[in-house]
Amino acid sequence: MEQKSINRSSLFWASCMSLLVTSLSFGIRAGILNRLGVEFSLNAQQLGTIAATAFWGFPLAVVIGGFVVDIIGMKRLLIIAFLFHLLGIGLTVFANGYWSLFLSTLLIGIANGTVEAACNPLVATIYSDNKTTKLNHFHLWFPGGIVIGTLIVMLFDNIGLGWQVQVATMFIPTLAYGYMFLKLDFPVTERVASGVSTGDMYKAVFTPLFIFMFICMFGTAITELFTNQWVGLLLSNATSNSLLLLTITTGIMVIGRGFAEPIVHRFSPAGVLLASAILAALGLYLMSTASGNMLLVAALLFGIGVCYFWPTMLGFVSENVPKSGAVGMNLMGGAGMFAVSIYTTFMGGFYDNIIAKNLPAGADVKAYQAAAAGSTEATAFVNAQMVAGPEVIKATLIIPIMLVVAFIGLVVYMRGRKKAAVAA
């Protein structure tokens, strides 16, 4: 296939549309999670498992996709994503309990991972001269979709449309990206085009720098995605605008990623990651201790902090360990989502335990959760939630603090490597 037949602008916008579907699933699910718990009598651990299921499907798909994308091509992988999105969205709309929500969320997670498995190497391939910036531009559609998703939830709630209709809105961008990709020609991946052997690709993912970034991806992903997925539930009784916190956080991420180019070039990817970890830690600290309007300030700081985490981690690996290719990028994405899935499940149980400890001894948690508004039981449950939410956020704070230390080391290492390269 001749390179001139590749319309990189159309491919990029179709990629953005597919990522929009991925992020809408996060934003809408974050907005309706508490309601699903009430409607289907699910506790926080069950809700945590359902939310985590999306993160289980994602790493499974993104890692498998990373291994096969060079073989079957990016177009076939995206058609698979399209079909899984249609199936997962449809099953969610007609869900009737825990297991149907579990299965439908798993299918959407697989679709989301398949989108990343194909689109990250696609963007890196068609913009090989400006990877980190274009990956930031591509990934601005993730927080962008979360903003749109939470606004859909708030708007549809106000006009009386149920959560099933809110989920069904995802059919529109899904059909759009499926149609766009079917019409377009695709290049081979950058690794294949550059002639890097499969053996060299696998050797690259065992280098110390890649392994270090792989481990750090656990922390950056948990800090960003766990908090964004759960903030509506965790702070629902600490503020009347818990969804607004998510909207502010993700809105800042959209703006920041849109203006990534001068920031990344001015401070270097390693420097951006260090500054991000510091601001994310400060934002989480304030979120766990502040109240009222200060929570909005906390959301603002947190949004700036996590803004560049995901795309800059991918861009850093693609630029500094280029032989790792699609497998390297997708192992990074898979590592992040897998870490979030484990952490989300664990913290669901942690949250439930705090709730139980703050209710009267021997209390039936489900009975208190389902109690009529204004009753003694309902009030006690709300008070327990007001304690539990900030405690979960406070426990998560240790992760960005550890990242600050790790990224200080990365900045020092990269400066030393740059000096050695200049001297040579």
C-alpha positions as CSV (number, residue, x, y, z in Angstrom):
1,M,0.0,0.0,0.0
2,E,1.4,3.4,-1.0
3,Q,1.8,5.9,1.8
4,K,0.0,8.5,-0.3
5,S,-3.2,6.5,0.1
6,I,-3.1,6.9,3.8
7,N,-5.4,9.8,5.0
8,R,-3.8,10.4,8.4
9,S,-6.2,13.2,9.4
10,S,-9.2,11.0,8.8
11,L,-7.6,8.1,10.6
12,F,-6.8,10.3,13.6
13,W,-10.4,11.7,13.9
14,A,-11.8,8.2,13.6
15,S,-9.5,7.1,16.3
16,C,-10.7,10.0,18.5
17,M,-14.3,8.9,17.9
18,S,-13.5,5.4,19.0
19,L,-11.8,6.6,22.1
20,L,-14.8,8.8,22.8
21,V,-16.9,5.7,23.1
22,T,-14.4,4.3,25.5
23,S,-14.5,7.4,27.7
24,L,-18.3,7.7,27.5
25,S,-18.6,4.3,29.0
26,F,-16.5,5.5,32.0
27,G,-18.3,8.8,32.4
28,I,-21.8,7.4,32.2
29,R,-21.0,4.5,34.4
30,A,-19.5,6.8,37.0
31,G,-22.7,8.9,36.9
32,I,-25.1,5.9,37.3
33,L,-23.0,3.7,39.6
34,N,-24.8,4.7,42.8
35,R,-28.2,4.3,41.1
36,L,-27.3,0.8,40.0
37,G,-26.5,-0.1,43.5
38,V,-29.9,1.1,44.8
39,E,-31.9,-0.4,41.9
40,F,-30.3,-3.8,42.0
41,S,-29.5,-3.9,45.7
42,L,-25.8,-4.0,45.2
43,N,-23.2,-3.2,47.9
44,A,-20.0,-1.2,47.3
45,Q,-17.9,-4.3,46.8
46,Q,-20.3,-5.6,44.1
47,L,-20.3,-2.2,42.5
48,G,-16.5,-2.1,42.7
49,T,-16.3,-5.5,41.0
50,I,-18.6,-4.4,38.2
51,A,-16.6,-1.2,37.7
52,A,-13.4,-3.3,37.9
53,T,-14.7,-5.7,35.2
54,A,-14.2,-3.0,32.6
55,F,-10.6,-2.8,33.7
56,W,-10.2,-6.6,33.5
57,G,-11.5,-6.7,29.9
58,F,-9.3,-3.8,28.9
59,P,-5.8,-5.3,29.8
60,L,-6.8,-8.7,28.4
61,A,-7.7,-7.1,25.1
62,V,-4.9,-4.5,24.9
63,V,-2.2,-7.1,25.6
64,I,-3.5,-9.7,23.2
65,G,-4.1,-6.9,20.7
66,G,-0.6,-5.7,21.1
67,F,0.8,-9.2,20.3
68,V,-1.4,-9.6,17.2
69,V,-1.8,-6.1,15.8
70,D,1.4,-6.4,13.7
71,I,0.0,-9.7,12.3
72,I,-3.7,-9.0,11.6
73,G,-3.4,-5.3,11.1
74,M,-5.0,-2.3,12.9
75,K,-8.1,-2.2,10.8
76,R,-9.2,-5.7,11.6
77,L,-8.6,-5.1,15.3
78,L,-10.8,-2.0,15.2
79,I,-13.6,-3.9,13.5
80,I,-13.5,-6.4,16.4
81,A,-13.6,-3.4,18.9
82,F,-16.7,-2.1,17.0
83,L,-18.6,-5.4,17.3
84,F,-17.7,-5.8,21.0
85,H,-18.9,-2.2,21.7
86,L,-22.2,-2.8,20.0
87,L,-22.8,-6.0,22.0
88,G,-21.6,-4.6,25.4
89,I,-23.7,-1.4,25.1
90,G,-26.8,-3.5,24.1
91,L,-26.5,-5.9,27.0
92,T,-26.0,-3.0,29.4
93,V,-29.2,-1.3,28.3
94,F,-31.1,-4.6,29.0
95,A,-29.3,-5.5,32.2
96,N,-31.4,-6.9,35.0
97,G,-29.0,-7.6,37.8
98,Y,-25.4,-8.2,39.0
99,W,-24.4,-10.8,36.4
100,S,-25.8,-9.1,33.4
101,L,-24.0,-5.9,34.4
102,F,-20.9,-7.9,35.0
103,L,-20.9,-9.5,31.6
104,S,-21.9,-6.3,29.7
105,T,-19.2,-4.3,31.4
106,L,-16.6,-7.0,30.7
107,L,-17.5,-6.8,26.9
108,I,-17.3,-3.0,26.9
109,G,-13.9,-3.3,28.7
110,I,-12.7,-5.7,26.0
111,A,-13.9,-3.3,23.3
112,N,-12.1,-0.4,25.0
113,G,-8.9,-2.3,25.3
114,T,-9.0,-3.3,21.6
115,V,-9.5,0.3,20.6
116,E,-6.3,1.3,22.6
117,A,-4.4,-1.7,21.2
118,A,-5.0,-0.5,17.7
119,C,-5.2,3.3,18.0
120,N,-2.1,4.0,20.2
121,P,0.3,2.4,17.6
122,L,-1.8,3.9,14.8
123,V,-1.3,7.4,16.1
124,A,2.4,6.8,16.8
125,T,2.8,5.5,13.3
126,I,1.0,8.3,11.4
127,Y,2.6,10.9,13.6
128,S,6.1,9.3,14.1
129,D,7.7,12.8,14.1
130,N,5.6,14.1,17.0
131,K,4.4,11.1,19.1
132,T,4.0,12.4,22.6
133,T,2.1,15.5,21.5
134,K,-0.2,13.7,19.2
135,L,-0.8,10.9,21.8
136,N,-1.8,13.7,24.2
137,H,-4.2,15.2,21.6
138,F,-5.7,11.7,20.9
139,H,-6.1,11.0,24.6
140,L,-7.8,14.3,25.4
141,W,-10.9,12.5,24.0
142,F,-10.8,10.2,27.1
143,P,-11.4,13.0,29.6
144,G,-13.5,14.8,27.0
145,G,-15.8,11.8,26.8
146,I,-16.1,11.6,30.6
147,V,-17.1,15.2,30.6
148,I,-19.8,14.6,28.0
149,G,-20.9,11.4,29.8
150,T,-21.3,13.1,33.1
151,L,-23.2,16.0,31.5
152,I,-25.5,13.5,29.7
153,V,-26.2,11.9,33.1
154,M,-27.0,15.2,34.7
155,L,-29.1,16.5,31.8
156,F,-31.1,13.3,31.3
157,D,-31.7,13.0,35.0
158,N,-33.2,16.5,35.0
159,I,-35.5,15.7,32.2
160,G,-36.5,12.3,33.6
161,L,-34.8,9.9,31.2
162,G,-33.5,6.7,32.8
163,W,-30.0,5.3,32.9
164,Q,-30.8,2.9,30.1
165,V,-31.4,5.8,27.7
166,Q,-28.2,7.4,28.9
167,V,-26.2,4.2,28.1
168,A,-27.9,3.9,24.7
169,T,-26.5,7.3,23.6
170,M,-23.1,5.5,23.2
171,F,-24.6,3.7,20.1
172,I,-24.2,7.0,18.1
173,P,-20.4,7.5,18.2
174,T,-20.0,3.7,18.0
175,L,-21.8,3.5,14.7
176,A,-19.9,6.6,13.5
177,Y,-16.4,5.3,14.2
178,G,-17.3,1.8,12.8
179,Y,-18.4,3.5,9.5
180,M,-15.4,5.7,9.3
181,F,-12.8,3.0,9.9
182,L,-14.5,0.6,7.4
183,K,-13.9,3.2,4.6
184,L,-10.3,4.0,5.3
185,D,-6.9,2.5,4.3
186,F,-4.4,1.7,7.1
187,P,-0.6,1.8,7.2
188,V,1.4,-1.1,8.7
189,T,2.7,-0.4,12.3
190,E,5.8,1.8,12.7
191,R,7.8,-1.2,14.0
192,V,7.0,-3.3,10.9
193,A,7.7,-0.3,8.6
194,S,11.1,0.4,10.2
195,G,12.2,-3.2,9.9
196,V,12.7,-3.9,13.6
197,S,12.6,-7.6,14.1
198,T,10.1,-9.4,16.5
199,G,13.0,-10.6,18.6
200,D,14.4,-7.1,19.0
201,M,10.9,-5.9,20.0
202,Y,10.7,-8.5,22.8
203,K,14.2,-7.7,24.0
204,A,13.3,-4.0,24.3
205,V,10.5,-4.7,26.7
206,F,13.0,-6.3,29.1
207,T,15.3,-3.3,29.3
208,P,15.5,-1.6,32.7
209,L,14.0,1.6,31.5
210,F,10.9,-0.1,30.1
211,I,10.5,-2.2,33.3
212,F,10.7,0.9,35.4
213,M,8.0,2.7,33.4
214,F,5.9,-0.5,33.3
215,I,5.8,-0.5,37.2
216,C,5.2,3.3,37.3
217,M,2.2,2.8,35.0
218,F,0.5,0.9,37.9
219,G,0.5,4.1,40.0
220,T,-0.3,6.6,37.3
221,A,-3.3,4.6,36.1
222,I,-4.7,4.0,39.6
223,T,-4.3,7.7,40.6
224,E,-6.1,8.9,37.5
225,L,-8.7,6.2,36.7
226,F,-9.7,4.9,40.0
227,T,-10.4,8.3,41.4
228,N,-12.3,9.5,38.3
229,Q,-14.4,6.4,38.2
230,W,-15.3,6.5,41.9
231,V,-15.4,10.2,42.9
232,G,-19.1,10.5,42.3
233,L,-19.8,7.7,44.7
234,L,-17.1,8.4,47.3
235,L,-18.0,12.1,47.7
236,S,-21.7,11.9,46.9
237,N,-22.7,12.8,50.5
238,A,-19.7,15.1,51.2
239,T,-20.9,17.6,48.5
240,S,-24.0,18.1,46.5
241,N,-21.8,18.5,43.4
242,S,-19.9,15.2,43.3
243,L,-20.4,14.8,39.6
244,L,-19.4,18.4,39.1
245,L,-16.0,17.5,40.7
246,L,-15.5,14.8,38.0
247,T,-16.6,17.2,35.3
248,I,-14.1,19.9,36.5
249,T,-11.3,17.3,36.8
250,T,-11.8,15.9,33.3
251,G,-12.5,19.3,31.7
252,I,-9.1,20.5,32.9
253,M,-7.6,17.3,31.4
254,V,-9.1,18.1,28.0
255,I,-7.7,21.6,28.0
256,G,-4.3,20.5,29.2
257,R,-3.9,17.7,26.7
258,G,-5.0,20.0,23.9
259,F,-2.1,22.4,24.8
260,A,0.4,19.5,25.4
261,E,2.9,20.4,22.7
262,P,4.6,23.5,24.2
263,I,4.5,22.0,27.7
264,V,6.0,18.7,26.7
265,H,8.7,20.4,24.6
266,R,9.5,22.9,27.4
267,F,9.7,20.6,30.3
268,S,10.5,17.2,28.7
269,P,8.2,14.1,29.2
270,A,10.1,13.1,32.4
271,G,9.7,16.6,33.9
272,V,6.0,16.7,33.0
273,L,5.5,13.3,34.8
274,L,7.2,14.6,38.0
275,A,5.1,17.8,38.1
276,S,2.0,15.8,37.4
277,A,2.7,13.5,40.4
278,I,3.2,16.4,42.7
279,L,-0.1,18.1,41.7
280,A,-2.0,14.9,41.8
281,A,-0.9,14.2,45.3
282,L,-1.8,17.7,46.4
283,G,-5.2,17.4,44.8
284,L,-6.0,14.0,46.4
285,Y,-4.9,15.4,49.8
286,L,-7.3,18.3,49.6
287,M,-10.1,16.1,48.2
288,S,-9.8,13.9,51.3
289,T,-9.7,16.7,53.8
290,A,-11.5,19.7,52.4
291,S,-15.2,20.5,52.1
292,G,-17.4,22.9,50.3
293,N,-15.9,25.1,47.6
294,M,-12.4,23.9,48.5
295,L,-13.4,20.5,47.0
296,L,-13.7,22.3,43.6
297,V,-10.1,23.7,44.1
298,A,-9.0,20.1,44.9
299,A,-10.6,18.8,41.7
300,L,-8.9,21.5,39.7
301,L,-5.4,20.6,41.1
302,F,-6.1,16.9,40.7
303,G,-7.2,17.4,37.1
304,I,-4.0,19.3,36.2
305,G,-2.0,16.6,38.0
306,V,-3.4,13.6,36.2
307,C,-3.8,15.4,32.9
308,Y,-0.7,14.2,31.2
309,F,-0.1,10.8,33.0
310,W,-1.5,8.3,30.5
311,P,-0.5,9.7,27.1
312,T,2.9,11.0,28.3
313,M,3.8,7.5,29.8
314,L,3.0,6.0,26.4
315,G,4.8,8.7,24.5
316,F,7.9,8.4,26.7
317,V,8.1,4.7,26.1
318,S,7.5,5.0,22.3
319,E,10.2,7.7,22.1
320,N,12.8,6.3,24.5
321,V,12.3,2.6,23.9
322,P,11.2,2.7,20.3
323,K,12.0,-0.9,19.5
324,S,9.3,-2.0,21.9
325,G,6.7,-1.1,19.2
326,A,3.0,-1.8,19.6
327,V,3.7,-4.5,22.1
328,G,5.5,-2.0,24.4
329,M,2.7,0.6,24.2
330,N,0.0,-2.0,24.8
331,L,1.8,-3.7,27.7
332,M,1.9,-0.3,29.3
333,G,-1.8,0.2,28.8
334,G,-2.6,-3.3,30.0
335,A,-0.5,-2.9,33.1
336,G,-2.3,0.3,34.0
337,M,-5.8,-1.1,33.5
338,F,-4.9,-4.4,35.3
339,A,-3.6,-2.4,38.3
340,V,-6.8,-0.4,38.4
341,S,-9.0,-3.5,38.2
342,I,-7.3,-5.1,41.2
343,Y,-7.2,-1.8,43.2
344,T,-10.9,-1.0,42.5
345,T,-12.0,-4.5,43.7
346,F,-9.9,-4.2,46.8
347,M,-11.1,-0.7,47.7
348,G,-14.7,-1.6,47.2
349,G,-14.3,-4.0,50.1
350,F,-12.3,-1.5,52.1
351,Y,-15.2,1.1,51.6
352,D,-17.8,-1.5,52.7
353,N,-15.8,-2.2,55.9
354,I,-15.6,1.5,56.8
355,I,-19.3,1.8,56.2
356,A,-20.0,-1.2,58.5
357,K,-17.7,0.1,61.3
358,N,-19.6,3.4,61.3
359,L,-23.1,1.9,61.6
360,P,-24.6,0.5,64.8
361,A,-23.1,-2.9,65.8
362,G,-24.8,-5.8,64.0
363,A,-26.6,-3.4,61.5
364,D,-27.7,-4.9,58.2
365,V,-25.8,-2.7,55.7
366,K,-28.2,-3.4,52.8
367,A,-31.2,-2.5,55.0
368,Y,-29.6,0.8,55.9
369,Q,-28.7,1.4,52.3
370,A,-32.3,0.9,51.1
371,A,-33.9,2.8,54.0
372,A,-36.4,5.6,53.2
373,A,-34.9,9.0,52.9
374,G,-35.0,10.9,56.2
375,S,-35.3,7.8,58.3
376,T,-32.8,7.2,61.2
377,E,-31.3,4.3,59.2
378,A,-30.9,6.4,56.0
379,T,-29.3,9.2,58.0
380,A,-26.9,6.8,59.7
381,F,-25.9,5.4,56.3
382,V,-25.3,8.8,54.8
383,N,-23.1,9.7,57.8
384,A,-21.1,6.5,57.3
385,Q,-20.6,7.3,53.6
386,M,-19.3,10.8,54.6
387,V,-16.6,9.1,56.6
388,A,-15.8,6.3,54.2
389,G,-15.4,8.3,51.0
390,P,-12.6,10.6,52.1
391,E,-10.9,7.6,53.9
392,V,-10.7,5.7,50.6
393,I,-9.2,8.8,48.8
394,K,-6.7,9.3,51.7
395,A,-5.5,5.7,51.4
396,T,-5.0,6.3,47.6
397,L,-2.8,9.4,48.3
398,I,0.2,7.2,49.1
399,I,0.4,6.2,45.4
400,P,1.2,9.6,43.8
401,I,3.6,10.3,46.7
402,M,5.5,7.2,45.7
403,L,5.4,8.4,42.1
404,V,7.0,11.7,43.0
405,V,10.0,9.9,44.4
406,A,10.1,7.6,41.3
407,F,9.9,10.5,38.8
408,I,12.6,12.5,40.6
409,G,14.8,9.5,39.8
410,L,13.7,9.4,36.2
411,V,14.4,13.1,35.7
412,V,17.9,12.7,37.1
413,Y,18.5,9.6,35.0
414,M,17.3,11.2,31.7
415,R,19.4,14.3,32.3
416,G,22.5,12.0,32.8
417,R,21.7,10.1,29.7
418,K,21.3,13.3,27.7
419,K,24.6,14.6,28.9
420,A,26.3,11.3,28.0
421,A,24.8,11.4,24.5
422,V,26.0,15.0,24.0
423,A,29.5,14.1,25.3
424,A,29.7,11.2,22.9
